[in-house]
Amino acid sequence: MKLTVDGHEVYAVTGGKPLDPKLPLIVFLHGAGFDHSIWALFARWFAHHGYSVLAPDLPGHGRSKGTLLTSIGDMADWTVKLIESAGASKARLVGHSMGALIALDAASRHPDKVSGLSLIGVGAAMPVSDDLLNAAKANDHAAVDMVSIWGFGFAAGLGGSLSPGLWMMGGGQRLLEGNPSGVLFNDLAACNAYKTASDAAAKVKVPTTLILGERDMMTPLKSGKQLTSAIAGSKEIVLQGAGHMSMAERPDEVLAALRA
């Protein structure tokens, strides 16, 4: 479906069912350089089990119009406007990587708009190496290679997709390669610049679950556990052997964690 936020057209999928403002809303927020398509399985399950679903492309990503938002705070404010544009009073936020930081920041500064959090592949800090930032800024394909190699766990690099015939790492690369110039750098720079995750975590009062990959090389497990400790009453689920791209690597386990 298409919504309007800040005067720009936003594209979002609804999991195969029309958005119903009478049902509880879940908003799925993608990570750096990705789009709504990473949430296909999860959006569909929740849409067919009593929820309204929005999995948007952030501004300047995928099919959404508008200029890129350069900070996690601006993306969080945009998310709140998206909830309002959908006619909802609040939403549960599910975010992966950069999307998890967006969800966290929104919950800390707009507590009346967020009913719960599910944070996937996140940490108390999400620094980005100079090599990766410089490659992304130069639109060098090496940036796509680095995100793919560091993002997927060891087993995913060999194969093992639960969907026969699909190549997890190749699919991730194609999504990243489809970005307009500057998108990946913008997103990585926003993650690198966000230094207040622990402060935001201390302000979160809603039910929160962190879903972490044991072998995540982009947001190491230690950093994720630090964030868990900073959110009062939060729950932590560690996916053994999984890397950063756990929705592709372990879709059934991620869905079970989100359902729980």
N, C-alpha and C positions, 0 to 999 in steps of 0.2 A: 504494500500500500504506500501511498504518498501522503506525507504530512508537511506542514509548513512551520519552520522554526526560524526566528530572526529574519523573516522575509524570504527565506530560501527553501527550496523543495528538498525534502528528506525522504529517502527511500528506506523502507523497513519491511522485513518479512514478518508474517504473523503466524507462522507454523501451519498454514493450510486452513485456518479458520478465521472468519471475520473478527476484527477487534470488537470486544463486547465490554463497554465501560462498567457494566455491573459485576464483572468477574475480577478477581484479584489480578493485578498486572505484574508481569515479569519483564524486565528489560535486560537484554543480553548485549554486552559491550565488548567489541573486538579489540585485539591488540594492535601493536604498531605495524602498519603496512598491510593489514588484512581487511576483511570486510564481513558482511553478514553471513556469508556462505559457511563460515566455520561452525555456525550454530545450527545447521540444518536438522540434525538428529534431535537435538535437545529442544529446539523451538517447537518441533512437531509433537514431541511427546507431551510437553506441558500444555500446548494448545488443545490437545485431545483429552486432557485430564483435568478440566475445570479451571483453566487459567486463560487470561488474555496475554498475548505475547507480542513483544516488539523486539526485533533484532535489527537495529538500524546500521546503515553505513554512516560513519561520522562525516562531518562536512569535508568536502574535497576528496572523499574516498568512495570507491565503488560507483554507485549510481546517484549519490547525494550531491547536490549542488552546494555552492557557498565556498568561502575561502577556508583554508586550513586554520585550525585553532592551535595556537603555539604553546599553550601551557595546560597542565593537568587541571588546574583550577578553572580555566575557561571551558574545558571539555566537561567538567563536572557541572558547571552552571548551565551549559547547553543541555545536558542530560535532564536536568530539572525542568527546563523549558519544554523538552520533548515530552516528558510525562504530562505536563499541563496541556500541551497541544493535543495529546491523545484523549483528553477529557477525564484523566484520572487524578485522584488526590495524592496518591503515593504509589510506590512500586518497590518490589523486591529487585535488587540489582545483582546481576551475575556478570562478572568481568574476568577476562583473561589478560594477564600481563599488564600492558598499559591500561586496558579496560578495567582491570582490578584496581589500579591506582585511581582511576576516574571514579569508580564506585565508592571506594574508601573516602575520597575527598568529598564527594557529594553527601555521604552519610554524616560526615563530621560537621559540615557547614550548613546542611539543609536537613536536619533530623526529622522534620515533619513531613518530608517528601519520600523518605526511604523506610520501608518496613522490614527489610532484612538484607543480608549480604552473603553472597557466595563468591569467594575470591580464589581464582585459579592461577597458579604460576606467578606468585607475587612474593615480594620480600620487603623488609623494613627499609631497604635501599635498593635502587635498581640502576646502578651506574652502568654506563656504556663505554666501552674501550675507545680510545682515540682512533685506533685503526678502523674500527667499524664506523664511527661517526664521520671520519674523513672520507672513507669509501662511499658512504651514503651521500654525503654532501657533493661529491664529484660524480654522482650517478654511475659509479663503478660497479659492475656486476659482482665484484668481490664482496660487496655488502650483502647481496642476496645469498651468496655462498656461505658467508660467515653466519648469518642468521639461521640458515638451513642446517649447517653442520652443528652449531652450538645448540640449536633449538630442539632438535630431535634426539631422543635417547639412542644408545648404541644399537639396540635391536631394530629400531625403526629405520636406521640407516641401511640395514641388511634387507629389509622387507617386512613381512609379517602383518600387512594390513588385514583387518577383519573383513574388508570388502574385497572379494577376489578380483584380481586384475588391476587394483589401484596401487599406486606408488606414493606412499605418504610424503616422502621428502620431495619428490618431483612435483606433487600437487601443491605443496607449500611454496616451492620456487616459482611455479607458474603464477600464483596469486601475487607474490611480491613483484615479479617482473611486470605485471599488468598495471602497476601504479604509475600515475603521472609523475613527471620529474619533481623531486623535492618532497614527496609524501613520506617516504621512509625516513629520510633525514629529519624532517619536522617532528615525527613521532618519537624517534629515538632521542632527539635532543630534549623533548619535553620530559621523557622518563628520566634522563640523566640530570635534568635541572630540578626535579622534584625531590626536595630534601626533607620534607616534613611528614613523611608517612607515619612515623612513630607518634608524632604529635597528633596527627589526625586520628590514629588508631585509639589513642587515649580518650577521645571524645565520642567514640562510637558506642551507642547504647542499644542497638538492635541486635537480634540473633544473627550470629556470623559464623560461617564455616570457611576454613581455608583448605583448599585442595592442592596438595604440593607433590611435585615429582621428586622421588628419591635421588635421581641422577640428573636433575635439572642443572645445566651448566650456565644458564642465563640468569636465573634467580635461584641461587643455591639454597638447598634445604635449610641450612643454618639460618639464613636471612629470613626465610619464611617462618621458621619457628620463633624468631625474635618478634615478628609481627603478631603471631598468635599470642605471645605473652603480653603484648601491649594492648590487646582488645579484651576487655573484661568479659568473662563467660564464653569466650569463643571456643569453637571446636575445630580440631585439626585432623585431616585425613591425608595420610601419606601413601602415594601410589608407588609400590616397590618396583624399581627398575625403570620407571617412567622418566622422560625428560620434560622439557618445557612445553612441548606441543601435546599435552596429554589428551586433549579432546580427540585428536586423530589417533594417537598411540593407544589409548585406553578408553574408548568411547563408552563402553558398557559400565566401567567402574566410575567414570565421571558422572554419567547419568544416575547411577545408584547413589552417589554422594549428593548430587543435587536434589534428588527425590527425598533423601533422608533429612 
